[in-house]
């Protein structure tokens, strides 16, 4: 996963990874039908699992940035056991969270595959005490629970002898200067992508590492066409140098709705993607829920990351977050899943979503808001207001409406303390017709 180890590098990467669709080579209208499930899903679970969990260090980047030598990093192969790995329990937890899809790191930049790759390269099955393919049982358990399967795959491979980046001897070459060597590497990564496609048929491919080479060098069009030949409905993320279907900002919630057809925020539960013993800066369930509501309000999905230990056990703090998020999602599902992005900021001070038919407006109340809340510029008549998950009916008052003016009045809603959710309260406003907002300047007009 990208790591922002230097501010300048982080700025460059952010600009690369948060592309606009004008830079994409895919036609939004052509792919719209297959994106329907993704648009409705709202929540996915990201899983960073690999040998880096043995020492609890940065995945791949720790040796790239010389925090540890490459040989010492790879010694972690000897400690990866997966001895407590329970793919059914993982899938149950993901189902409990309310997530509709899950993305597992099939191979990070360190080159260690989590399946028994046929290529002569590192894998959990061949080079660790785990001695098994861990993808097959997990993907099978996800599908039993009707959860979409996602495969993260790093295009770059800093451990491969033919890759022109970080090699064991720290040597580098330019792809253009040694086409034979570069073509050997391209044959390798294309073969591994084909293995994933043919063996697991992922619903979603989540690529990473595209920043080191051009679309032509990565053969991005060939990668895309190969995946879609196997599964025309497969979705591909935006880190394929313009040949993906949606964008993937990370660790940074946008302050306004992005101008993308589809996007997904990937976010950690603490500060790191993979398991790290010393990272105890856990986000609380309340913080995750507030963040999730914000993302959905802006028309995006949240891909929430967890990092299992080397033995396959999941830290208790992450289990708690996923269970609490799931409990809240179950109670408020109508306001989250299958909804549209909410109304523009300024009309209501908090996240909002809108039902598919646009006749129900959902208001998410930050913190433990109670008493009067206000909506501005809503031209609709409100037929009914309900506390989602409780069914409590609320009253409202329209103030300042002048009969001859097109300017709507201010709407005040009384929210009693007894209606407050322990994390985030949601109100459903049934409207007389699809949402209609006043965006004028006021006066006679």
N, C-alpha and C positions, 0 to 999 in steps of 0.2 A: 504494500500500500504506500502511496505517496507519504512522505514525511517532510514537514517544513523545517529543515534543520538550519536554514539560513534565510533571513528575511528576503533577500533579493531572489534567491532560488524559489522561495515560496511564492513570491509575487509572479514570477515567470510561470511557474506550474499552475497557479490559480488561473492565470489568463489562458493557458493552454487547455486546461480541463473544463473550463466553464464557457465553452464555445457557443455561439449563437447558431441557430439553425440555418442562417444564411451561409454558414461555412460548411454545413453538412452536405454530403453527396446524396443523401437519401431524400425522397419526396415524402413530406408528411402526409399528404392525402393518400398516397399509395399504401403506406404502412398503417394508416389509422385503424383499419379493422382488427389487425392483430394486436394493436396496443390497447384494446378495450379492457382486457383483464388487468393489465398493468395500471391503467388509469384508475380503475376501481379498487385496486389492491391496497393502496395507501401505506401499508407496512410490510417491510421485509426484514429478515434477520441476516446479518452479515456474520460470518464465522471465520476468524483468522486462527488457523491451527497449523502448527508445523514444528520443526525441530527447535525453533527459537524459544519455544516455551520451556525447554529443558533448563536453560540458564536464566530464562526470563529477561531476554534482551530484545532490542529492536529487530524486527524481522528483516533480514537481508541488509538493511541500511547500516546496521552496526558494524559489519566488516567493510562495507563500501565507504563509510565515513571514518574508518580506521579506529573505531572504539575498541575493536577486537580484531585479531588477525583472521584471515580466511581459514587457515588450518584449524585454529582454535574454535572458530564458529562451527565448522563442519564436524568437529568432535562430538557435537551435540547429537549427531546421528546415533551414537552409542547409548544415549539416554532416553530416546523416544520409545516408550513402551506401549502406549494406548491400552494399558492394563485395566483401566476402569471405563473404557469407551463403551457407551451404551447408545447406539444410534436410535433405538426406539424411544429412549428417555429424552434424547435431544429433540426428536421430532415431536414428542408429547409437549415438551416445554415450548417449542415454537408454536404449536397449535394453540396452547393455552394463552400465549401472548396476543393472539388475534392476528398474527402475521399471515399473509397469503402466499409469501414466497420466501425462500432462503437461499443464500449465496455462500458457498464454501470455497476457500482458497485451495483449488486443486494443485496449484504450483505458484509459489511466490518467486521473487527475483533471485532467490538463492538456488533455484533449479531443482529443488527436491519435490518430486511428484507424490501426491497422496494416493495415487492408484498405481497398479503394476504396469507401468508403461513398457511397451515393447522396445522403445529406444534404449540404447546403451548409455543410460544416464541415471542420476540418483533417483531413488524412490523409497518411500516408507516400506514398501513390500520387500525390497531387495537389500536395503542398507541399514535397517534399524531392527531392534529387538521386537518391534510390533509384528513384523513379518506378514503383513497382510494389506490388501487393498481396503482402505477405509471409506472410499466413496460409494461403492456398490450398495452396501447395506444401508447407508444413510439415505441415499437417494430413493431406495426402495421404500423406506419408512416414511419419507416425505410424501411420496405418491399414494401410499395407503391412506393418508390423511388429507388428500386433495390439496396439498401444498405444492406450489410450482417450484421446480428445481432450477437453481442457478449455479453456474460454474465460473468462478473467478480464475483467470489464467493470465500469468505474466508473459508478455511478449519477449521482454528482455530476460536473459539468463546469465547472470554474472559468474556462474560456475562452469559454463560450457566452454570447452577449449576453442570453439570456433566463433564465439561471440566477440565482437570488436569493442567490448566495454571493459569491465573489470574481469581480468583473468587471474588464474592462480599465480602467474609470475608478474602480474601487474602490467603486462604489455598491452598495447593497444594497436589497432590498425583501423584505417578508414575502409568502409565497405567498398567504396569506389576503387580503392587501390589493390584490393585482393578479392576480386569477384568470385574466384573459385572457393575460397574459404567462406565468404559470405553466403554463397549459394548452398554450401553444405549446411550452414546454420539455418537458412530458410527452409531447406528440405526437412530439417529436424523439427522446427517449431510447427510447420504445416502438418507434419506427421502426427505430432502430439495433439494438435487441435482436432485432426480427423479422428484420432482415438477417442477423445472425449465425445465428439459428435456421434460417432458410430456406436460406442459402448453405452453411453448414458443419455443421449438425445436430450440435452438440457433445454428447458423452456427459455432460458436466458443465459447468454454468454456475457461475462463481465471482464472485459480486457483491462489491462493496466500496463504502463511502461511505454506507451507509444511515443513519448516525447523524445526519445533518443534517435529516431529515424523518421524519414518521410513516409507518406502513404505508399509511394512507389517501392521504396526499399522494403517496407513491411508486406508488400503485396496485399494491401488492405482489401482491395476489390476482390481478389482471389479468395481471401479468408472469408469475406462476407458471402460470396456466391457459393462457396463450398458448404458453409453451414446451412444456407437456405436451400440448397439442393437436397440436403438430407431432411431438413425440417423447415418448410416455408414459413411456419408460424413462429420460428425462433426469434427472440428479441435480442438485440445486441446493444450494449451500452456505448457511450460516446467516446471512448478512449481507443479508437481505431483510426485515428487521423482523418476524421470526417465521414467514416463509413458506418457510423452507429445510428441508433434510433432515438436515443434520449441522452440528456446531459447529467453529469454526476459531480456536482460540487461536494466538497467534504469539509466537515467541522466548521461550517460557516452558514448560519441561517440567513437567507436574504432578507433585507429590510423592506423590499417591495416585490411584487410578483414578477418573477423572471419572464422574459419574453421568449419562452420556449414552449413548444407543444407539450413535451413531457420532460420531467426532471425528477431527480432523486437525490436527497441529501444523505450521505453516509456519515455516521456519527458514532463515536465510541461511548461506552458507558463510563469509563474512567478517562485517562489521558492517552492510552495506547491501544493499538489494534490487537496485538497478541498479548498473551498472559505475561505479566511482569510482577514478580513478587513484591517489589518496592512501591508499586503504583497503587496507592490506597485512596486516590482522589476520586471517589465514586460519585457519580451524579445520583441524586435521589429520584424515587419514582415521580414525585411532584415535578421535578425539573424536566424529566424525560417526557412526561405527559404534556406539560406546557409547550415544550419544544415540538412535540408531535403535532399538537393542535395548530401551532404556528405554521408548520410546513404544509399541512393539509389545507389550511386557510389560503395559502399561496398557490395551491394547485399542484403540489408535489407529493412525492412519497418519502417516507423515512426508511432508510436502510440502517437499522440499529445494530452495531457491532458488539460481539462478545468474543472473548479469547479463552478457550479451554486450556487447562494445564496439559502437560505432555502426556499424562496418563488418560486424558479424555474427560476428566471431571471438570465441571463448570463451577467457577467461584460462586459462593453463596450470595454475594451481593448482586451478581448478574441474574441469578435465578430469581431473587426477590424482585428486582426491577421488572423482569419479564412477566412474572406472575401478577404483580400489582398493575402493570400496564394492561395485561389481559383482562383483569377484573374490571378495570375502568372501561376498556373497549367493549366488553360484553354489555355493560350497562348503557353505553352511549353509542352503540354501533350504528344506529340510524343516522347519526350526525357526522359519521366518519366515512364508513365504507360505501362506495358507490355514489358519493356526493361530488359536487363541483366546487371549484374555488369560490371563496366568499366575495363579499362586496368590498369595494376599495376602502383603503384606510381613510379615516376621517369621519365616516358615517357612524362608526361604533368603535369604542376604544377596547379592542380585543379581537381575537381571531373569530372568523365566521366561515360557515360553509353554506351551500345551497343545494337543495334536493335536485335530482335529475330533471324533474319537470319545472323547476324554478319557482314553485309555489310555497315552499317551506324554507324559511331562513333560520339557520341555527346560530345562536350567539354563545360563545365560550367565555365564561366569566373568570378573569384572572384571580388567582389567589382564593381568598374566601370572601369574595364580594357579596355584600348584602345591602339591603336598602334600595334606593332608587338608582337605576341605570338609564342611560339616555341613548336614543338613536336619532340621527339627523338625516334629513333628505330622503326619507322613505315615503314614496308617493302612494304606496298601497294602503288599503284598508286591512287592518289586522282582524282576522276572524276568531283566532284562538291562540293562547300562549300556554305552553305546557313545560314543566320541568322534565327534561329527558331522563328516563330511568326511574322516575318517581310517579309521574302522572299528575302531579299537583298543578292545578289551574291557577294562573296568575292574572292580575288585572293590569290595565295600562291607562294612561291619560295622554291626550293630545293637547299640547299647549302652543298658542301663538298662531293657529291656523286662521287665515283670513279667507272668507268665502270667495271673494272675487280674484284672489291671487293664486297663481300656479305653485307658489312656494308652499311645501308641506310644513306642517307644524312640527314641533319637537315631540318625540314620543318618550314618555317616562314609564318604566315598568318597575313595580314594587317587588323586590325579591326578599322574602322572609328568611330569617336565619335558619328555620327548620328545613328549608329546601336545599341548603348548601351541601355539595359533595365534598368529601374530605380532600380531594385533589383539585378538581375543576368542575364547576357546575355548567350545564349546558341547557339553554332554553330553545324550544322549537316554536317559531312564530308561523302559524298557518295564515297565508295571505289570500286575498280575493282573486289574485291573478299572478302571473309570473312577476318576479321582483322588478320593480320600477323605481329608479333613483332619480332624484332631482339634482342636476349638476350645474344649474344656472347661477346667476349673480344675485337674484332676488329683485324686488321691485316690480314695476309694471311689465317689463319685458315686452 
